[in-house]
Amino acid sequence: MKKRRNLIFLTLFILVNFLLIYLDDDWTVDRITYVDEWANTRVMDVRENLVQDGILTHTDQNRIYFDKQQGNFQSFMVEKGDAVTAGDPLYTYSVTDYNQTYRTLTNEIDRLEDEVDAIEAIISEIERYSFRFKMTQLRFRLMTVNTS
């Protein structure tokens, strides 16, 4: 019953619209629409620049603590206020158990190498995705050029 009623309404709707278009002798209803102005598309990065004067400073401090169970502290190699760059030795100490220290450092190296491998895999996946995205954009541009 419900399907039959919906079918009747649909048929009636189509017939009324057909009659309105057919009986329109003054062409008040447009049958075809033309594009008057064409615009070229452009690909750009959206970017907002905020230029401000400011002072850069560190956001946190990295404190280094010496574990007395792993060895004996000997001396600092830098003084407070000295300029320090990456890789500069900060202090010296002697290790009590070389084998344990070797195993700990080797495990840390392995863990960091695994992290590097994982990050490189993610970067290459992102680059593949970016390449696919650029190829899709290129195909789209070629399609729009061929159709115009």
DOMI-318783 format. One line per field, with one value per residue (C-alpha): x, y, z; residue number from 1; residue in three letters; chain. Coordinates in steps of 0.5 Angstrom, whole numbers, plus 500, padded with zeros to 3 digits. Layout:
east: [X	...]
north: [Y	...]
up: [Z	...]
paba: [NUM	...]
drenpa: [ala	...]
fikol: [A	...]
This chain:
east: [500	506	510	504	502	510	510	503	506	513	509	504	511	514	508	507	514	513	507	510	516	512	507	512	511	515	521	521	524	532	533	540	545	552	558	560	566	572	577	584	585	592	595	598	600	596	601	600	606	606	612	614	620	622	627	629	630	631	624	627	633	636	639	644	645	650	648	653	651	655	661	665	665	671	671	667	670	667	665	659	658	662	660	658	657	654	659	663	665	662	665	669	667	670	666	665	663	665	661	654	656	657	651	647	650	649	642	641	644	640	634	636	637	630	627	631	629	622	622	625	620	614	618	618	611	609	614	610	603	606	608	601	598	602	601	593	594	598	592	587	590	591	584	582	587	584	577	578]
north: [500	505	503	504	511	513	511	515	521	520	519	525	530	528	529	536	538	536	539	546	545	543	549	554	558	564	560	563	556	556	549	550	554	556	558	566	567	562	562	559	554	555	551	555	554	557	561	566	570	574	578	580	582	578	574	567	563	556	552	547	545	538	536	531	526	521	514	513	505	505	508	514	521	525	532	537	539	545	551	555	560	556	556	548	545	538	533	537	532	535	531	525	519	512	506	500	495	495	489	492	499	496	492	498	502	497	496	504	504	498	502	508	505	502	508	511	506	507	514	513	508	513	519	514	513	520	522	516	519	526	523	520	526	530	525	526	533	533	528	533	539	535	533	540	542	537	538	546]
up: [500	502	496	491	494	494	486	485	488	484	478	479	481	474	470	473	472	465	464	467	462	456	457	458	451	454	456	463	465	462	459	458	463	460	463	462	465	466	471	471	477	481	486	492	499	505	509	514	517	523	524	531	535	540	544	544	550	552	554	559	562	562	568	568	574	576	578	584	583	576	578	581	579	578	576	572	565	564	569	570	564	559	552	551	544	542	543	548	555	561	566	568	572	573	571	577	572	565	563	565	563	556	556	558	553	547	549	549	542	539	542	539	532	532	533	527	523	525	524	517	515	517	513	507	507	508	502	498	500	498	491	490	492	487	481	483	482	476	473	475	472	465	465	466	461	456	457	456]
paba: [1	2	3	4	5	6	7	8	9	10	11	12	13	14	15	16	17	18	19	20	21	22	23	24	25	26	27	28	29	30	31	32	33	34	35	36	37	38	39	40	41	42	43	44	45	46	47	48	49	50	51	52	53	54	55	56	57	58	59	60	61	62	63	64	65	66	67	68	69	70	71	72	73	74	75	76	77	78	79	80	81	82	83	84	85	86	87	88	89	90	91	92	93	94	95	96	97	98	99	100	101	102	103	104	105	106	107	108	109	110	111	112	113	114	115	116	117	118	119	120	121	122	123	124	125	126	127	128	129	130	131	132	133	134	135	136	137	138	139	140	141	142	143	144	145	146	147	148]
drenpa: [met	lys	lys	arg	arg	asn	leu	ile	phe	leu	thr	leu	phe	ile	leu	val	asn	phe	leu	leu	ile	tyr	leu	asp	asp	asp	trp	thr	val	asp	arg	ile	thr	tyr	val	asp	glu	trp	ala	asn	thr	arg	val	met	asp	val	arg	glu	asn	leu	val	gln	asp	gly	ile	leu	thr	his	thr	asp	gln	asn	arg	ile	tyr	phe	asp	lys	gln	gln	gly	asn	phe	gln	ser	phe	met	val	glu	lys	gly	asp	ala	val	thr	ala	gly	asp	pro	leu	tyr	thr	tyr	ser	val	thr	asp	tyr	asn	gln	thr	tyr	arg	thr	leu	thr	asn	glu	ile	asp	arg	leu	glu	asp	glu	val	asp	ala	ile	glu	ala	ile	ile	ser	glu	ile	glu	arg	tyr	ser	phe	arg	phe	lys	met	thr	gln	leu	arg	phe	arg	leu	met	thr	val	asn	thr	ser]
fikol: [A	A	A	A	A	A	A	A	A	A	A	A	A	A	A	A	A	A	A	A	A	A	A	A	A	A	A	A	A	A	A	A	A	A	A	A	A	A	A	A	A	A	A	A	A	A	A	A	A	A	A	A	A	A	A	A	A	A	A	A	A	A	A	A	A	A	A	A	A	A	A	A	A	A	A	A	A	A	A	A	A	A	A	A	A	A	A	A	A	A	A	A	A	A	A	A	A	A	A	A	A	A	A	A	A	A	A	A	A	A	A	A	A	A	A	A	A	A	A	A	A	A	A	A	A	A	A	A	A	A	A	A	A	A	A	A	A	A	A	A	A	A	A	A	A	A	A	A]
